[in-house]
Amino acid sequence: MENISDKVLKLKSIIESKRDTWTLKEFQNFYHNVDVNKDINDNEKELLAKTCGQIIEEKFPKRQSKKILGDKGVEGKELIEEINNIVTKEFDWSDNDVGTKVKIGGDMISGRSAVCYYISYKGKKSKINSGFHYRQKTVASDPYLEVDFRKVGTEEKETKIFPVALRDEALELYRSYLSKIIE
């Protein structure tokens, strides 16, 4: 992963040093504050989300960690894995700067969403990012798909929301965005 500042590496060390003393809520609050910080880039947020997620899974009982990270999103995770398998065969992801895998969304770690899994592509040279998300705001609400296309570091962003039943239409839009980014 590139573009990781010394400040964020220090934050990662702080998180790891608090492994044995922080509560689940403290990890969630810390991640939320990182997620809304405008001075931290996508790669840095991903690194800190991964660090928080791993500690939550290791430190807290399965029931607690699954409440934040786990089983309630099995369908969503499987759908995003399927989409990931399709698009990584169709496009060259070798220049992806944000990790080519299914990721846990920061909204789920921080508790703002019940379920959030996604894949994203950001070219190493370009300042353009596109993501395909499976989201469910609350356990009682219907899940949905979200496809976005944005210029990193700006307010320019297109987001389109689809019901899960329109998965193929969401995939077509994502393919069109990827074809604009991937050279």
C-alpha positions in Angstrom: 0.0 0.0 0.0 1.4 3.4 -1.0 0.8 6.9 0.3 0.8 6.1 4.0 1.9 9.0 6.1 4.0 8.9 9.2 1.0 10.3 11.1 -1.1 7.3 10.1 1.6 4.8 10.8 1.7 6.3 14.3 -2.1 6.0 14.6 -1.8 2.4 13.6 0.7 1.9 16.4 -1.6 3.6 18.9 -4.5 1.3 17.9 -2.3 -1.8 18.3 -1.0 -0.6 21.7 -4.6 -0.1 22.9 -5.5 -3.7 21.9 -5.7 -4.8 25.6 -7.2 -1.7 27.2 -9.8 -0.3 24.8 -13.4 -1.4 24.8 -15.3 -2.3 21.6 -17.0 1.1 21.7 -13.6 2.9 21.9 -12.4 1.0 18.8 -15.6 2.0 17.0 -15.3 5.7 18.0 -11.7 5.8 17.0 -12.4 4.4 13.6 -15.4 6.8 13.2 -13.1 9.7 13.9 -10.5 8.4 11.4 -13.2 7.8 8.8 -14.5 11.4 8.9 -11.0 12.9 8.9 -10.4 14.8 5.7 -6.6 14.7 6.1 -6.4 10.9 5.7 -6.4 9.4 2.2 -8.3 6.2 1.1 -5.2 4.0 1.5 -4.7 5.2 5.0 -8.3 4.7 6.0 -8.2 1.2 4.6 -5.1 0.4 6.6 -6.7 1.7 9.8 -10.0 -0.1 9.1 -8.2 -3.3 8.6 -6.2 -2.9 11.8 -9.3 -2.1 13.8 -11.2 -5.0 12.2 -8.5 -7.5 13.0 -8.3 -6.4 16.6 -12.1 -6.5 17.1 -12.2 -10.0 15.6 -9.3 -11.2 17.8 -10.1 -9.5 21.1 -13.8 -9.6 21.5 -16.0 -12.6 21.8 -17.4 -13.9 18.6 -20.9 -12.6 19.4 -19.7 -9.1 19.9 -17.3 -9.0 16.9 -19.9 -10.6 14.6 -22.4 -7.9 15.7 -20.0 -5.4 14.2 -18.2 -7.3 11.5 -19.9 -10.5 11.0 -22.6 -12.9 9.9 -25.5 -10.6 9.4 -23.9 -9.6 6.1 -23.1 -13.1 4.7 -25.4 -12.5 1.6 -23.9 -9.1 1.0 -20.3 -10.4 1.3 -21.1 -13.3 -1.0 -22.7 -11.0 -3.6 -19.7 -8.6 -3.5 -17.3 -11.6 -3.8 -19.2 -12.7 -6.9 -19.0 -9.2 -8.4 -15.3 -9.1 -7.6 -14.7 -12.4 -9.4 -16.5 -11.2 -12.5 -14.8 -7.8 -12.8 -11.3 -9.0 -11.9 -11.5 -11.4 -14.8 -12.8 -8.8 -17.2 -10.5 -6.0 -16.3 -6.7 -5.6 -15.5 -6.6 -4.7 -11.8 -2.8 -4.7 -11.5 -2.7 -0.9 -11.1 -5.3 -0.9 -8.4 -4.0 1.3 -5.5 -6.6 0.3 -2.9 -6.4 -3.5 -2.7 -8.3 -5.9 -4.9 -10.5 -7.7 -2.5 -13.8 -7.5 -0.7 -13.5 -5.1 2.2 -15.5 -4.3 5.3 -16.9 -0.8 5.0 -16.0 1.8 7.6 -19.8 2.4 8.2 -20.1 -1.2 9.5 -17.0 -0.9 11.7 -18.2 2.4 13.2 -21.7 1.2 13.7 -23.4 3.6 11.2 -24.5 0.7 9.0 -25.6 -2.8 9.9 -23.9 -4.2 6.8 -21.4 -2.7 4.4 -19.1 -4.7 2.1 -17.5 -3.3 -1.0 -14.8 -3.5 -3.7 -13.1 -0.5 -5.3 -10.6 0.5 -7.9 -8.3 3.5 -7.8 -5.6 3.8 -10.4 -2.1 4.4 -9.1 -1.7 7.4 -11.3 -5.2 8.6 -11.6 -7.2 10.5 -9.0 -10.4 8.6 -9.9 -12.0 5.9 -7.8 -15.0 3.7 -8.4 -16.7 1.4 -5.9 -19.4 -1.2 -5.8 -21.0 -1.5 -2.3 -23.6 -3.7 -0.6 -25.2 -1.7 2.2 -27.9 -2.2 4.8 -28.4 0.7 7.1 -30.2 -1.2 9.9 -31.0 -4.9 10.5 -34.7 -4.1 9.8 -34.1 -2.1 6.5 -33.7 -3.6 3.0 -30.2 -3.9 1.7 -29.2 -2.1 -1.5 -26.4 -1.7 -3.9 -24.4 1.5 -4.4 -22.1 2.3 -7.3 -20.0 5.4 -7.2 -17.5 7.2 -9.3 -15.5 10.1 -7.9 -12.4 12.3 -8.2 -10.4 11.7 -5.1 -9.7 14.8 -3.1 -12.6 16.7 -4.5 -16.4 16.9 -3.9 -17.0 15.5 -7.4 -18.9 12.3 -7.0 -21.6 10.4 -8.8 -23.5 7.8 -6.8 -26.3 5.6 -8.0 -28.4 3.3 -5.7 -30.0 0.1 -6.9 -32.3 -2.5 -5.2 -30.4 -5.8 -4.8 -32.8 -7.2 -7.4 -31.2 -4.9 -10.0 -27.8 -6.4 -9.5 -27.1 -6.8 -13.2 -27.9 -3.1 -13.9 -25.6 -2.0 -11.1 -22.9 -4.3 -12.4 -23.2 -2.8 -15.9 -22.8 0.7 -14.5 -19.7 -0.4 -12.5 -18.3 -1.9 -15.7 -18.8 1.4 -17.5 -17.0 3.2 -14.7 -14.1 0.7 -14.7 -13.7 1.1 -18.4 -13.2 4.8 -17.9 -10.5 4.3 -15.2 -8.6 1.2 -16.3 -6.2 1.8 -19.1 
